[in-house]
Amino acid sequence: MTQYLISFNDGAMDHIPGEDWADVGKASHAVVREAVEAGVWVFGGGLERQRASIVATDGTVTDGPYPETKEVIGGFCVVEVASREEALEWAAKTAVACRCAQEVRELLPDPETDELLRQIGRR
């Protein structure tokens, strides 16, 4: 099984009227519930708008994102599925629920961390 990041940009949901947010929440939680019940949900959530901090290799912390950053992630989920096509199906469900386009990217496998997680009972 392969993990995929499904995400949307900060501001992608700005077109949604305030009175529709409850419906969007219900729809998106229904997709999460379906993914959990299907056994493909790994993790996900929305991100606080523009509240990033940048930590440099020397440990210096600055407020972020960088001024030249044009787009930042507004929300995401990770699903673990058998194929890219299945990830795209989950992204389509998420796009309908959240009323915005979703980006799908395959996560690189990390067998060493996977083994460590198995050893401690987290996988």
C-alpha positions as a printed Julia matrix, in Angstrom:
123×3 Matrix{Float64}:
   0.0    0.0    0.0
   1.13   3.52  -0.81
   0.41   6.71   1.08
  -0.82   9.81  -0.76
  -1.08  13.4    0.4
  -4.34  15.03  -0.67
  -4.22  18.78  -0.07
  -5.65  22.15  -0.98
  -4.19  25.63  -0.84
  -4.88  28.19   1.86
  -7.68  30.41   0.58
  -9.14  27.72  -1.71
 -12.32  27.72   0.38
 -12.68  31.49   0.68
 -15.53  31.45  -1.88
 -17.79  29.52   0.51
 -20.43  31.72   2.15
 -20.45  31.71   5.94
 -23.88  30.13   6.1
 -22.6   27.11   4.12
 -19.73  26.21   6.45
 -21.82  23.84   8.57
 -22.78  21.88   5.45
 -19.16  21.78   4.28
 -18.11  20.5    7.7
 -20.73  17.75   7.63
 -19.77  16.74   4.1
 -16.05  16.67   4.8
 -16.51  14.7    8.03
 -18.65  12.22   6.1
 -15.73  11.64   3.71
 -13.35  11.22   6.66
 -15.75   8.73   8.26
 -16.01   6.8    4.99
 -12.19   6.72   4.64
 -11.77   5.56   8.26
 -14.38   2.83   7.77
 -12.65   1.78   4.52
  -9.36   1.49   6.41
  -7.5    4.0    4.21
  -7.41   7.07   6.48
  -3.99   7.86   8.0
  -4.26  11.45   9.2
  -5.52  14.86   8.17
  -6.6   18.31   9.21
  -6.91  21.96   8.39
  -4.04  24.36   8.99
  -4.19  27.67  10.81
  -4.01  30.43   8.22
  -0.47  31.76   7.74
   0.71  30.75  11.22
   3.92  29.02  10.09
   7.31  29.4   11.7
  10.49  28.72   9.77
  13.24  26.85  11.64
  16.64  27.13   9.92
  19.34  24.49  10.05
  21.12  26.53  12.75
  17.97  26.55  14.9
  17.03  30.17  14.15
  13.26  30.64  14.2
  11.5   33.26  12.1
   7.88  33.95  11.34
   6.77  32.51   8.04
   5.93  31.71   5.47
   8.6   33.4    3.4
   7.3   36.62   1.8
   7.87  35.23  -1.7
   5.66  32.2   -0.96
   2.69  32.37  -3.28
   0.75  29.36  -2.04
   0.7   27.43   1.21
  -1.28  24.37   2.25
  -4.62  25.13   3.86
  -5.66  21.57   4.65
  -4.66  18.01   3.93
  -5.19  14.35   4.52
  -3.06  11.27   4.02
  -4.64   8.09   2.72
  -3.02   4.7    2.3
  -4.37   2.95  -0.77
  -3.43   0.36  -3.39
  -3.14   2.72  -6.36
  -2.92   6.32  -7.53
  -6.34   5.86  -9.12
  -7.82   5.05  -5.7
  -6.11   8.12  -4.22
  -7.65  10.21  -6.99
 -11.08   8.8   -6.12
 -10.64   9.91  -2.49
  -9.42  13.3   -3.69
 -12.55  13.65  -5.83
 -14.76  12.93  -2.82
 -12.8   15.45  -0.77
 -13.04  18.06  -3.54
 -16.83  17.75  -3.61
 -17.11  17.91   0.19
 -14.7   20.85   0.6
 -15.89  22.6   -2.58
 -12.36  23.13  -3.85
  -9.77  21.4   -6.01
  -7.39  18.94  -4.39
  -3.75  18.17  -5.18
  -2.63  14.52  -4.97
   1.0   13.57  -4.35
   2.54  10.21  -3.59
   4.59  10.05  -0.4
   7.99   8.41  -0.65
   8.2    5.05   1.1
  10.3    4.9    4.26
  10.85   1.25   5.22
  13.1    2.11   8.17
  10.46   4.29   9.85
   7.73   1.79   8.95
   9.71  -0.95  10.71
  10.25   1.26  13.76
   6.49   1.96  13.91
   5.76  -1.78  13.63
   8.16  -2.48  16.52
   6.3   -0.07  18.81
   2.87  -1.24  17.68
   1.91   1.88  15.74
   1.62   0.11  12.36
